């Protein structure tokens, strides 16, 4: 105990000692539950568990051989065309409608995301399982149809509601459905039923659509906004109260240790003394340099990496950029504010100068992050292979070519952020790749062919 007091004195100073020893036996039990509760109360971002993708990248095959089926057998016309300007997206020409069933193991998943450009009388549906809020334990099903517009939800039939999403430039609408909320403000509004599961999807009429992604969002229904009758928060039980109290005490304990020099030093918030620094140097291996490049040298015609960051989050912090607002989405790079970032499609980067490229608040795997720095210049963020990474460290001469990928994969694990004005990009290619780990699923990303200006 004396050795512990001498070497870890900060544990015994004031509240830090009380918090540490009080929380140690319960931290493993309470941490997961308390974080989920706090996330719900603060309406933080969703905590997704797993994701499935219904993609359309099977040409020259067709939807009917890849999980889809015709609603009317006497209207067999289905034509699918790949959209060159939107990687992974397809134009579907239908005489009637196509249905897709979600597997039994995914029926509890409750979030659906896709982008769509609709034609007149065309819709994308989510087929949902429904159950009464009270009474019999009987289930039925209903349809939630997505249309373009700015109107409140309307009831089309007994088992069908239509909801609306605004279209951005080009007629495309980004759709993000948290199904318990959508059911609560449609079927639950006057029929007293709630969401019980996701059964499938339906596409009706001719439209253009991206891959459909669906996942499980852990937000409890009682934490979402909606009518008080169906979404009222129940009182907390004893376990929930203990979990929240434990989380608050842990947070106070961490804050307390920040005020103690030994604790700050242990957490890396305060530099060690010269004697401690020399002792560390004599007993520890040298720190490895960070492996992700942050920016490039603009002093001459050579494109050269000069800084590094561990990941995209650190890159954003070092460049002092924040995400653009929803109101700024779909504006050009020239119009968005400095010290901000968003996402641009590869085809746009290969056609237009950076100042004319539209920047969106949210991006997909095949979109490139664009950062606008305080001086008004822009960075294109992407990934390169190890050989190109080393070449960029020593310097890439004017006219040299390189390929920039929109997401990390096995052959391109190195993060780079390169000045947009130093690159001229001639072509964007959608490619199917494998992730870093052998457990990662195959995905579609963009490859941007560029040359040093």
C-alpha positions in Angstrom: 0.0 0.0 0.0 2.9 2.4 0.7 4.3 1.7 -2.7 0.9 2.4 -4.2 0.6 5.7 -2.3 4.0 6.9 -3.4 3.7 6.0 -7.1 0.0 6.7 -7.6 -0.6 9.5 -5.1 -3.2 11.1 -7.3 -5.6 8.2 -6.6 -5.7 9.1 -2.9 -6.2 12.9 -3.3 -9.7 14.1 -2.6 -12.6 13.0 -4.7 -10.4 11.2 -7.2 -9.8 8.4 -4.7 -13.4 8.0 -3.7 -14.6 8.0 -7.3 -12.0 5.5 -8.5 -12.5 2.9 -5.8 -16.3 3.3 -5.7 -16.7 2.8 -9.5 -14.2 0.0 -10.0 -16.5 -2.9 -9.1 -19.4 -1.6 -11.1 -17.9 0.0 -14.2 -18.1 -3.1 -16.4 -21.7 -3.7 -15.5 -23.0 -0.1 -15.8 -20.9 1.5 -18.6 -22.8 0.1 -21.6 -26.3 0.6 -20.1 -25.6 4.2 -18.8 -24.1 5.4 -22.1 -27.2 4.1 -24.0 -29.5 5.9 -21.6 -27.6 9.2 -21.7 -27.5 9.0 -25.5 -31.3 8.6 -25.5 -32.0 11.5 -23.1 -29.7 13.9 -25.0 -31.0 12.8 -28.4 -27.5 12.1 -29.7 -26.7 10.3 -32.9 -28.0 6.8 -33.5 -26.1 3.8 -32.2 -26.3 1.4 -35.1 -25.7 -2.3 -34.8 -24.9 -3.9 -38.2 -26.0 -2.9 -41.6 -27.3 -4.6 -44.7 -27.2 -3.2 -48.3 -29.6 -3.9 -51.1 -27.4 -2.9 -54.0 -28.1 -2.9 -57.8 -24.5 -3.6 -59.0 -25.3 -6.9 -60.7 -25.5 -5.9 -64.4 -25.7 -7.5 -66.9 -28.0 -9.5 -64.5 -31.3 -8.1 -63.4 -33.3 -7.4 -60.2 -35.5 -10.5 -60.7 -32.4 -12.8 -60.2 -31.2 -10.9 -57.2 -33.9 -11.1 -54.6 -36.6 -8.9 -56.2 -39.9 -10.2 -57.6 -42.7 -8.8 -59.7 -45.9 -7.8 -58.0 -47.9 -8.4 -61.2 -46.7 -11.3 -63.3 -48.6 -10.0 -66.3 -46.4 -6.8 -66.3 -42.9 -8.3 -66.7 -41.1 -5.2 -68.1 -38.0 -4.4 -66.0 -35.0 -2.5 -67.4 -32.0 -1.5 -65.3 -29.4 1.0 -66.4 -26.3 2.1 -64.5 -26.0 5.8 -63.9 -22.5 7.0 -64.9 -22.7 10.2 -62.9 -23.7 8.5 -59.6 -21.7 5.5 -58.7 -23.7 2.5 -57.4 -27.0 4.1 -58.6 -29.4 2.7 -61.3 -32.3 3.9 -63.4 -35.1 1.3 -63.2 -37.9 1.3 -65.8 -40.9 -0.6 -64.5 -44.3 -1.3 -65.8 -45.7 -2.0 -62.3 -43.7 -2.8 -59.1 -41.0 -4.9 -57.6 -41.0 -6.4 -54.0 -38.0 -7.3 -51.8 -38.3 -9.4 -48.6 -36.1 -8.8 -45.5 -34.8 -12.0 -44.0 -36.2 -13.2 -40.7 -33.0 -12.4 -38.8 -33.3 -8.7 -39.8 -37.0 -8.1 -39.1 -36.2 -6.1 -36.0 -34.0 -3.6 -37.9 -35.6 -0.2 -37.9 -33.6 2.3 -39.9 -33.6 2.7 -43.7 -31.4 5.0 -45.9 -31.2 5.7 -49.6 -31.3 8.4 -52.2 -33.9 8.5 -54.9 -35.0 10.6 -58.0 -38.7 9.9 -58.6 -40.9 10.1 -61.7 -44.6 11.0 -61.6 -46.6 8.2 -59.9 -43.4 6.4 -58.7 -42.7 5.6 -55.0 -40.3 3.7 -52.8 -42.1 1.8 -50.0 -41.0 0.3 -46.6 -43.2 -2.6 -45.7 -43.6 -2.6 -41.9 -45.1 -5.0 -39.3 -47.5 -3.3 -36.9 -49.0 -4.1 -33.5 -51.5 -2.4 -31.2 -50.2 -0.1 -28.4 -52.5 -1.9 -26.0 -54.8 -4.9 -26.1 -54.5 -8.0 -28.2 -51.1 -9.3 -29.2 -52.0 -9.4 -32.9 -49.9 -8.0 -35.7 -50.7 -6.7 -39.2 -48.7 -4.9 -41.8 -48.6 -1.6 -43.6 -46.8 0.4 -46.2 -44.9 3.7 -45.8 -44.5 5.3 -49.2 -41.8 8.0 -49.9 -42.7 10.8 -52.3 -41.1 14.1 -53.2 -42.5 17.3 -51.7 -42.9 19.4 -48.5 -46.3 18.2 -47.2 -47.3 16.6 -44.0 -47.9 12.8 -44.1 -51.2 11.7 -45.7 -53.2 8.5 -45.5 -53.6 7.0 -48.9 -55.4 3.7 -47.9 -56.2 1.9 -44.7 -52.8 0.2 -44.7 -50.8 2.9 -46.5 -49.4 6.3 -45.6 -47.4 8.6 -47.8 -44.5 10.7 -46.3 -42.6 13.4 -48.1 -38.9 14.4 -48.5 -37.5 17.5 -50.1 -35.4 17.1 -53.3 -32.1 18.8 -53.7 -30.3 19.9 -56.8 -30.9 17.6 -59.7 -34.2 16.2 -58.3 -32.5 13.7 -55.9 -33.8 13.3 -52.3 -31.8 11.8 -49.5 -34.1 9.6 -47.4 -33.3 8.6 -43.8 -36.2 6.8 -42.1 -36.2 5.9 -38.4 -39.2 3.6 -38.7 -40.6 3.7 -35.1 -40.9 7.5 -35.5 -42.5 7.3 -39.0 -45.0 4.8 -37.8 -45.8 6.9 -34.7 -46.6 9.9 -36.8 -48.6 8.0 -39.4 -50.4 4.8 -38.4 -50.0 5.6 -34.7 -51.5 9.0 -35.0 -55.1 7.9 -35.4 -55.0 4.1 -35.4 -53.2 3.4 -32.1 -50.6 1.0 -33.5 -46.8 1.0 -33.3 -43.8 -0.3 -35.2 -43.1 -4.0 -34.7 -40.6 -4.9 -37.5 -39.3 -4.3 -41.0 -40.7 -6.8 -43.6 -39.3 -5.5 -46.9 -39.3 -2.9 -49.7 -41.3 -2.1 -52.8 -40.3 0.0 -55.9 -43.2 1.2 -58.0 -42.9 3.0 -61.4 -39.8 4.3 -63.1 -37.2 6.0 -61.0 -33.4 6.3 -60.2 -32.2 4.9 -56.9 -29.1 4.3 -54.8 -28.4 1.1 -52.8 -30.8 0.8 -50.0 -29.2 0.5 -46.6 -31.0 -0.8 -43.5 -29.7 -1.2 -40.0 -30.6 -1.5 -36.3 -30.8 1.8 -34.4 -30.7 1.3 -30.6 -32.7 4.5 -29.7 -35.7 3.4 -27.6 -39.1 4.6 -28.8 -39.6 6.5 -25.6 -36.7 8.8 -26.3 -37.9 10.0 -29.7 -40.1 13.0 -30.6 -43.8 12.5 -31.4 -47.3 12.5 -29.9 -47.3 12.3 -26.2 -49.9 9.5 -26.2 -47.7 7.1 -28.0 -44.2 8.2 -27.1 -44.5 9.3 -23.4 -41.4 8.5 -21.3 -42.1 5.9 -18.6 -40.6 6.4 -15.1 -37.1 5.2 -14.6 -36.7 1.9 -12.8 -34.0 1.3 -10.1 -31.5 -0.2 -12.5 -31.7 2.8 -14.8 -31.4 5.3 -11.9 -28.3 3.5 -10.6 -26.8 3.4 -14.1 -27.3 7.1 -14.6 -25.9 8.0 -11.2 -22.9 5.8 -11.8 -22.2 7.5 -15.1 -22.4 11.0 -13.5 -20.1 10.0 -10.6 -17.6 8.5 -13.1 -17.7 11.8 -15.1 -17.1 13.8 -11.9 -14.2 11.5 -11.0 -12.5 12.1 -14.4 -12.9 15.8 -14.1 -11.4 15.7 -10.6 -8.3 13.8 -11.8 -7.8 16.5 -14.4 -7.1 19.0 -11.6 -4.4 16.8 -10.0 -0.9 17.1 -11.8 -0.1 13.4 -11.5 -3.5 12.5 -13.0 -3.1 15.0 -15.8 0.3 13.7 -16.6 -1.0 10.1 -16.6 -3.7 11.1 -19.1 -1.2 12.9 -21.3 -2.6 16.4 -20.6 0.5 17.8 -19.0 4.2 17.4 -20.0 6.5 15.5 -17.6 9.4 17.2 -16.0 12.9 17.0 -17.5 13.9 14.3 -15.1 10.8 12.2 -15.9 11.3 12.8 -19.6 14.9 11.6 -19.5 13.7 8.5 -17.5 11.0 7.8 -20.1 13.5 8.1 -23.0 15.9 5.6 -21.4 13.2 3.0 -20.7 10.7 3.3 -23.6 11.0 2.8 -27.4 10.8 5.8 -29.6 7.3 6.9 -30.5 6.2 5.8 -34.0 5.4 8.7 -36.4 1.8 9.0 -37.4 1.0 7.3 -40.7 -1.8 9.4 -42.2 -0.9 12.5 -44.2 -2.7 15.6 -43.4 -1.7 18.2 -46.1 0.8 18.8 -48.8 3.7 21.3 -49.5 2.7 24.1 -51.9 6.1 25.8 -52.0 7.1 24.6 -55.4 5.9 22.4 -58.3 6.4 19.3 -56.2 3.4 17.8 -54.4 4.8 16.6 -51.1 3.2 15.5 -47.8 4.4 17.6 -44.8 2.1 16.7 -41.9 0.3 13.7 -40.6 -2.7 12.6 -38.5 -3.8 9.3 -37.1 -7.3 9.4 -38.6 -10.0 11.6 -40.2 -11.2 13.0 -36.9 -7.7 14.2 -36.0 -7.3 15.6 -39.5 -10.5 17.7 -39.0 -9.3 18.9 -35.6 -5.9 20.0 -36.9 -7.5 21.8 -39.9 -10.1 23.4 -37.6 -13.1 22.4 -39.8 -16.7 21.6 -38.8 -19.4 20.0 -40.9 -21.5 22.3 -43.0 -25.1 23.0 -41.9 -28.2 21.4 -43.5 -29.0 24.8 -45.0 -25.6 25.0 -46.7 -25.9 21.5 -48.2 -25.9 21.4 -52.1 -24.1 24.8 -52.2 -20.9 25.1 -54.3 -17.5 25.0 -52.7 -17.2 28.7 -53.4 -20.5 29.4 -51.4 -19.8 27.3 -48.3 -18.0 29.0 -45.3 -14.4 28.6 -44.5 -13.3 26.2 -41.7 -15.9 23.7 -42.9 -16.2 20.4 -44.6 -18.7 18.3 -46.6 -18.8 15.7 -49.3 -18.6 15.8 -53.1 -19.3 13.1 -55.7 -16.3 11.8 -57.7 -17.9 12.5 -61.2 -18.3 16.2 -60.2 -14.6 16.4 -59.2 -13.6 15.0 -62.6 -15.7 17.5 -64.6 -15.8 20.8 -62.7 -13.2 23.0 -61.0 -13.4 22.8 -57.2 -15.1 26.2 -56.9 -18.1 24.9 -58.9 -18.5 21.5 -57.2 -21.6 21.0 -55.0 -20.9 20.1 -51.4 -23.3 17.9 -49.4 -23.5 17.7 -45.6 -23.6 13.9 -45.7 -21.6 11.5 -47.9 -21.5 7.8 -48.9 -18.6 5.4 -49.4 -18.2 6.6 -52.9 -18.1 10.4 -52.0 -14.9 12.4 -51.3 -14.6 14.6 -48.2 -13.8 18.2 -49.1 -12.3 20.6 -46.5 -12.4 24.4 -46.9 -9.6 25.9 -44.9 -9.4 29.4 -43.3 -7.6 30.9 -46.3 -10.4 29.7 -48.7 -8.3 26.9 -50.2 -9.6 23.3 -50.5 -8.4 19.8 -49.6 -9.6 16.6 -51.3 -9.4 13.8 -48.7 -8.9 10.2 -49.9 -6.8 7.1 -49.7 -3.8 5.9 -51.6 -1.6 2.8 -51.6 1.7 2.4 -49.6 3.9 3.0 -52.7 2.1 6.2 -53.7 2.2 7.3 -50.0 6.0 7.0 -50.0 6.2 8.8 -53.3 4.1 11.7 -51.9 6.4 11.9 -48.9 9.5 12.4 -51.1 7.6 14.6 -53.6 5.4 14.0 -56.7 6.5 16.2 -59.7 4.2 18.2 -61.9 2.4 16.1 -64.5 2.7 12.9 -62.4 -0.5 10.7 -62.1 -2.1 9.3 -59.1 -5.3 7.5 -58.1 -7.3 8.8 -55.1 -9.9 6.4 -53.5 -12.9 7.6 -51.6 -12.7 5.0 -48.8 -10.0 2.8 -47.2 -9.5 -0.7 -48.6 -6.8 -3.4 -48.7 -4.7 -1.8 -51.5 -5.2 1.8 -50.3 -4.8 2.0 -46.5 -3.1 5.4 -46.3 -5.2 8.6 -45.6 -4.2 11.7 -47.6 -5.5 15.3 -47.9 -4.2 17.0 -51.0 -4.8 20.6 -52.2 -7.5 20.7 -54.8 -5.8 23.4 -56.9 -2.8 21.2 -57.4 -4.8 18.4 -58.9 -6.6 18.0 -62.3 -8.8 14.9 -62.3 -10.0 13.4 -65.6 -12.1 10.4 -64.7 -14.0 8.8 -61.8 -14.6 5.0 -61.7 -16.8 3.0 -59.3 -15.0 -0.1 -58.2 -15.9 -3.0 -55.9 -13.2 -3.6 -53.3 -12.6 -5.6 -50.1 -12.1 -3.8 -46.7 -8.9 -3.9 -44.6 -9.9 -7.0 -42.6 -10.9 -10.3 -44.2 -14.2 -10.0 -42.2 -15.1 -6.7 -43.9 -17.8 -7.0 -46.5 -17.2 -6.1 -50.2 -18.2 -2.5 -50.9 -18.4 0.0 -53.8 -16.2 3.0 -53.7 -14.9 5.7 -56.2 -11.4 5.8 -57.8 -10.5 9.3 -59.0 -7.8 9.5 -61.7 -5.8 12.7 -61.2 -2.5 14.4 -62.2 -0.4 17.0 -60.5 -1.1 20.4 -61.9 
